[in-house]
Amino acid sequence: MQKILLLVEDEAIVRFYMNIIVSNYDYKPILGKDGKEGVELFQKYGADLIITDIYMDKYDGYYFIKEIRKIDKKVPIYTLSAMNCNIDGVQGHIRKPIDLNFIENLLKNHNP
């Protein structure tokens, strides 16, 4: 069964390229543009892995992570930002510009 990766990112170009990358692995990408939409998508589809931007115009990544943790305390969440982020409840941080090797290793080695 194909795994679901939920990507929450306000930059369309990042969503576009991540969609291509994720599709090359055993993941179905679900893409949201802000934290509010991300929560709605998670409630509809669930996720085996989440990658979220932190700084978004509407509902930011902090809001998104807080809301997801109310629903599911175990789903792995990785933050995505040019800034360093230390947030409780996440498994790691992906720094922008995105390191494709890191993303590929994450997708290859993550087992829900």
C-alpha positions, 0 to 999 in steps of 0.5 A: 500500500502506498504511503502518504506524505503530507507537505504543507508549504506556501511556496508553489515552486517548492510544492511542485518540486517536492511533488516530483521527488516524493512521487519517485518513491513509495509515497502519495504526495498530498500538498497544502499551502498553509497550516489550516489547509494542512490540518484539513488534509490530514483529517481527510487523508491522514499521513505516514510522514509530514513535512511542513514549512514554518513561516507561512502567510495564513496559519503557520507551521507552529499552529499546524504542528500544534493542531496535528499533535492534538489529533495524532501524537505519533506521526513523524513531522519534519519542519522545513525552513531557512531558519533553524527550528527547535520545536517540541513534537517534531522528528527533525528539521530540513533546511532551505535550500532543500538538500535533495540527498537528505529528502531522498534518504528520509523517504528511503529510510522512513518506515511507518 
